[in-house]
Amino acid sequence: MQVNNKRWWALAIIALAQFMVIMDTSIIGVALPRIQLDLGFSQTSLSWVFNAYVVAFGGLLLLGGRLSDLFGARRMFTAGWVILLVGSVVAALAGSVGVELAGRAVQGAGAALIAPSALALLFMLFGHEPKELTKAIALYGAAAPAGGTAGVFLGGAITQYLSWPYIFWLYLPIALVALAAIPRLMPATPPSRGCVDIAGAVSVSGGVALAVFAIVRAPTVGWGSAQTIAVLAGAIVVLGAFVAIQRARQSPLVRLAIFRTPNLAGANLAQLLLGAAWIPMWYFLNLYLQQVLHYHAFASGAALLPMTVTIMVLMVIVAPKVIARAGFKPPIIAGLTLLGGGLLWLSFIRSGGSFAADVLPASLVAATGMALAFIPSLGTAISSARPAEGGLASGIVNTSYQVGSALGLAAMTAVASSQGAGRLGNSVGLTSGFSAAFLGAAGIAVAGAVLALFTLRQPPRAGKEPRPVESIDPQIGEPVVAGR
């Protein structure tokens, strides 16, 4: 009983990690207008307060996953918390645009070690008991909207009643509690053989950063400008170099053959498009509430509570039951479709609108879709890989979601700016731009549903839970599950 209790306490720390990683993105949203005024961000460059974190996070996740497999998940989990803490202090003390972005990037680097090692630890603790694994993933997944809820609520309260730097000081006591608990609760794993693919990590991070930069700058310098074309071409070249490096290395950052594992690529694609649709919705909904409806920071955070509470309840109570009855594929497709419907509804926002009519019902539909799609796509992406590559699979799925988030936000920021969202004080122009962003994100979600329909294999019949993967059959590339 003590061992079992210890395992669930360990899950609490793992869920806390997910809570913090997501809160680090959501808590900043309500504070963006204040940060913009204090540090001098432009309306277009403001998204880099979010993207500096997400690009570092998404670009380094594969390295974080690989380091977790090589040096042990517990070691990397600890290192990630330390780095996140350092980045938070830098961001809190920032007095300029450059220092703020540097702090956010360091936070992202810490999160890139925390996220894959946390999932690897979760599967180490619960991977051999399918029912408990589904429950553990549901609780882990619910920590994301809990972090989102805490982020928007605390971000609003702290920004309005204290000042925005305190949103970063908040990480200090939480990180210290986690660091004290890790040695007592987390299983230790011996290091494995292999080397760190630094060239692969640098190339994938650089390629993602170039792509996001090109998309964010395009509305200012022009989509057909030499700068936009050159930077996008550079991104393609660098990402192509990453693929070439992986093929040539004996111990690559990413074993490319892993993508031939059934359902792994499809589930990661679903996570990528889920992030690309969801994060722009959250970002522009914050701006609509504050810049068009003129909500104060605290009120803006409170206005998003119904949406995030809905996600938590559905993830913990409803999603596991749906997965048990229908398998993984139907809820992913239905969830992405509902998310697209909610975003389409949000695209009808009005410059003279209201929270009750323009935001609440549509956001609840979108939240339902997010809750249905997130857990099955996450679980499928990780459980499809063999145990020895648990950290890598966790890094890949986290990368998919975060890169999708960064590219989706960059693209929708460009769309919004081109439709008038760059003109502060002009409610009609801002609303037009935000509406265009919601419509574009709806298209991304629907595209994700269609691709999931064709890329994911049918799950086991209703009522059968998928058994944990033990290895990959080298003859056919199929996962070997317990009991086969």
Secondary structure as the mmCIF struct_conf table of DSSP 4:
data_model
#
loop_
_struct_conf.conf_type_id
_struct_conf.id
_struct_conf.beg_label_comp_id
_struct_conf.beg_label_asym_id
_struct_conf.beg_label_seq_id
_struct_conf.end_label_comp_id
_struct_conf.end_label_asym_id
_struct_conf.end_label_seq_id
HELX_RH_AL_P HELX_RH_AL_P1 GLN A 2 LEU A 39
TURN_TY1_P TURN_TY1_P1 GLY A 40 GLY A 40
TURN_TY1_P TURN_TY1_P2 GLN A 43 THR A 44
HELX_RH_3T_P HELX_RH_3T_P1 SER A 45 SER A 47
HELX_RH_AL_P HELX_RH_AL_P2 TRP A 48 PHE A 71
HELX_RH_AL_P HELX_RH_AL_P3 ALA A 73 LEU A 93
BEND BEND1 SER A 96 SER A 96
HELX_RH_AL_P HELX_RH_AL_P4 VAL A 97 PHE A 126
TURN_TY1_P TURN_TY1_P3 GLY A 127 HIS A 128
HELX_RH_AL_P HELX_RH_AL_P5 PRO A 130 TYR A 161
BEND BEND2 LEU A 162 LEU A 162
TURN_TY1_P TURN_TY1_P4 TRP A 164 PRO A 165
HELX_RH_AL_P HELX_RH_AL_P6 TYR A 166 TRP A 169
TURN_TY1_P TURN_TY1_P5 LEU A 170 LEU A 170
HELX_RH_AL_P HELX_RH_AL_P7 TYR A 171 LEU A 185
BEND BEND3 MET A 186 MET A 186
HELX_LH_PP_P HELX_LH_PP_P1 PRO A 187 ALA A 188
BEND BEND4 ARG A 193 ARG A 193
HELX_RH_AL_P HELX_RH_AL_P8 ILE A 198 VAL A 221
TURN_TY1_P TURN_TY1_P6 TRP A 223 GLY A 224
BEND BEND5 SER A 225 SER A 225
HELX_RH_AL_P HELX_RH_AL_P9 ALA A 226 ALA A 248
BEND BEND6 GLN A 250 SER A 251
BEND BEND7 LEU A 253 VAL A 254
HELX_RH_3T_P HELX_RH_3T_P2 LEU A 256 ARG A 260
BEND BEND8 THR A 261 THR A 261
TURN_TY1_P TURN_TY1_P7 PRO A 262 ASN A 263
HELX_RH_AL_P HELX_RH_AL_P10 LEU A 264 LEU A 287
HELX_RH_PI_P HELX_RH_PI_P1 TYR A 288 VAL A 292
BEND BEND9 LEU A 293 LEU A 293
HELX_RH_AL_P HELX_RH_AL_P11 ALA A 297 ALA A 303
TURN_TY1_P TURN_TY1_P8 LEU A 304 LEU A 304
HELX_RH_AL_P HELX_RH_AL_P12 LEU A 305 VAL A 313
HELX_RH_PI_P HELX_RH_PI_P2 LEU A 314 VAL A 318
HELX_RH_AL_P HELX_RH_AL_P13 ALA A 319 ALA A 326
BEND BEND10 PHE A 328 PHE A 328
HELX_RH_AL_P HELX_RH_AL_P14 LYS A 329 LEU A 346
TURN_TY1_P TURN_TY1_P9 SER A 347 PHE A 348
TURN_TY1_P TURN_TY1_P10 SER A 351 GLY A 352
HELX_RH_PI_P HELX_RH_PI_P3 PHE A 355 VAL A 359
HELX_RH_AL_P HELX_RH_AL_P15 LEU A 360 SER A 383
TURN_TY1_P TURN_TY1_P11 SER A 384 SER A 384
BEND BEND11 ALA A 385 ALA A 385
HELX_RH_3T_P HELX_RH_3T_P3 PRO A 387 GLU A 389
HELX_RH_AL_P HELX_RH_AL_P16 GLY A 390 ALA A 416
HELX_RH_PI_P HELX_RH_PI_P4 SER A 417 ALA A 421
TURN_TY1_P TURN_TY1_P12 GLY A 422 GLY A 422
TURN_TY1_P TURN_TY1_P13 LEU A 424 GLY A 425
HELX_RH_AL_P HELX_RH_AL_P17 SER A 427 THR A 455
BEND BEND12 LEU A 456 LEU A 456
HELX_LH_PP_P HELX_LH_PP_P2 ARG A 457 GLN A 458
BEND BEND13 PRO A 460 PRO A 460
HELX_LH_PP_P HELX_LH_PP_P3 ARG A 461 ARG A 461
TURN_TY1_P TURN_TY1_P14 ALA A 462 GLY A 463
HELX_LH_PP_P HELX_LH_PP_P4 LYS A 464 PRO A 468
STRN STRN1 VAL A 469 ILE A 472
TURN_TY1_P TURN_TY1_P15 PRO A 474 ILE A 476
HELX_LH_PP_P HELX_LH_PP_P5 GLU A 478 GLU A 478
STRN STRN2 PRO A 479 VAL A 481
TURN_TY1_P TURN_TY1_P16 ALA A 482 GLY A 483
#
